[in-house]
Amino acid sequence: MGFFETYVKLSEEEEQQLQREVKAMETKEREKVLELIISYEQKGRKEGLEEGMKRGIEQGIKQGMKQGMKQLIRNMARKGMTVEDIARLVDLPEEDVRGLLEK
C-alpha cells in the first residue's frame, strides 16, 4: 500500500482527479511529485522500522530481566534460602516467589 492510500484519504472522485492532474503535468514536474511521494514513503518506512526496533529492544530487555530474576530466585532457593527471605530480598510477594519456584 502506498503513501496516498495510507496517509491521504481521498474519495474515489478525488483520487481520479489527482491521477488526471498528475498525468497532465509535464514530465519533469510529474517526476518531482513522484519523487516527493517516494521520499515520504521511505521516511514512513524508516520511522516504522525504528519504532519497531525500539519496541523489540524494550521487550527483549524486559524479558531478559524477568528471566534473570527467575534464575536468581531459583539459585537463592538452591542455596537454602527460605521463600520469605527471597521474597524480602527481591521485593516480590511470597506467593509470586513460590509460583516461580514451582514452575
N, C-alpha and C positions, 0 to 999 in steps of 0.2 A: 504494500500500500504506500502511495507516495505522499509527499508533503501536503499537497492540497486536499487530498482525500482525508488525511489525518487531522490537520490543523485548521484548514479553511473550509468551513461547512457552507457549501453553495447548493442552492436549489438546482434542479436539473436545467432550468432555463438559464440561470446564471452561469452554470458550467459550460453550456453550449455557447453562450455569449463570450465567455473568456476564451474558449477554443477558437472561435471565429476571429477575435481580436488578435490573438497570438499568431494565427495563420496569416492575418492581414499585415502583420509587421514585416518590415524589411529584414533580410536575413541577419544582419549584424544586431539589430535590436532584439530579434527573436532569440538569438544566441545568448545575449546578455540576460534576458528574462529567464531562460532555461538554466544558465549558469547560477543565477541567484537562487532558483528553486533547488538546484542540486546542492548548493552551498548550505542552504537551510536544512536539507535532508541529512547531509553529512554531519552538521552541527548537532542535530537532534539525535542521531545515532550515537555520536561520540558522548553526548551528555547521558544518554540512556545506558550506555556501556559503563561509563564511570560510576553512575549511581548503582548499577547492578553489582559492580565490583566492590564498591564501598559496603553495600548491604551484605554481600557474601563474606567479606573480611570480618565485619562486625559479628555476623552469625557464627563464623568459624572461631573467633576469639571467645565468644560466649560458650560455645560447645566445648572448646578446649579447657576453659576454666572449670566448667561443670565436671568434665572427665577428671581433671586434676584433683578437684575436691573429693570426688568419689574414691579415687586412688588413695588420697591422703587419709580419708576416713577408714578405708579398709586396712591400710598399713598401721594406723593407730590401734585398731582393734586387734590385729595380729600381734602387736607388741604387748597386748594385755590391758589396754586402757578400757575403762568402763564406758558404756554408752553415755552416761551422764557427763563424764569428763570430756569425751569427744565433742558432745553437743555444746558444752560450755566453751571449749577452745575454738571451734569452728563457727560458733554463733548460729546454730541451727536448732530447731526443736528436736527433742529426743526422739519423737516418733519419726521424723524425717531421717535421722541417723539410722534408726532401726530398719526403716524401709530400704535404705541404701545397702545396709549390710545383709539383708535377706535376699537381695537380688543376685 
